[in-house]
Amino acid sequence: MLASRSVLLTTASATAALHIGHSPVRHVSVSTITMTSRLHVYDPSSSTALSAYLDKRRCEPAASFDEAPKLAHSIALALDGALDSASLGGGSIAQTIVISEAEDMEVGEACLSALGCPDVASLYTRNFDEHRLVGFCCSPDADLAEGSLKLINGARVAGFRAPPDGMQPILDATEVLADELEEHFELVIGADQSIVVYGGRASDGCIVGVLGMRDKSASGAR
């Protein structure tokens, strides 16, 4: 199991610094990254908010799922079907994404390449297998045993209580993320934390995940 850690990515003078805690571990010059990843969404023509963001970042328009590698394509369809247009809360508009041409890139670099290098981004390692009962987008300090039953041998299984309204799609999507992907992560983009990506890497090297984009017009959005 990967140890939980946080990595802070900041950009200044075209240089991104990666930190674990407060200790810098390496520096990446954006201008020297020669590999470029590619973003895929279910329907590029309907991703208005994302398209506006990418245009602002002067990124390439998103491609469709059909143009993604076969394995990542199938996982993305399963994830999208499980998510079923669910909201991530706080006025966040969620959509399933694939980032291809990322097999030789680290997760953070591939995401920033596909979504545009932000002013600030924070990358956290996650283990979605532990979030099956609470959902992939739960708070890092959430009670992971909530709603579960403890067996005699100490193991926990899902309880008989129905999940809260609107949570079942999140739990179903968490199952897909946990079962089909490795290198689970959460990437928070922007100083206002307006974009978040929950995902992992498929065995073909592609990144598959859920992108949440805050609807700034929604009341209560944080």
Secondary structure, 3 states (H helix, E strand, C coil): CCCCCEEEEEEECCEEEEEECCEEEEEEEHHHCCCCCEEEECCHHHCHHHHHHHHHCCCCCCEEHHHCCHHHHHHHHHHHHHHCCCCCCCCEEEEEEEEECCCCCCHHHHHHHHHCCCCEEEEEECCHHHHCCCCCCCCCCCCCCCCEEECCCCCEEECCCCCCCCCHHHHHHHHHHHHHCEEEEEEEECCCCCEEEEEEECCCCCEEEEEEEECCCCCCCC
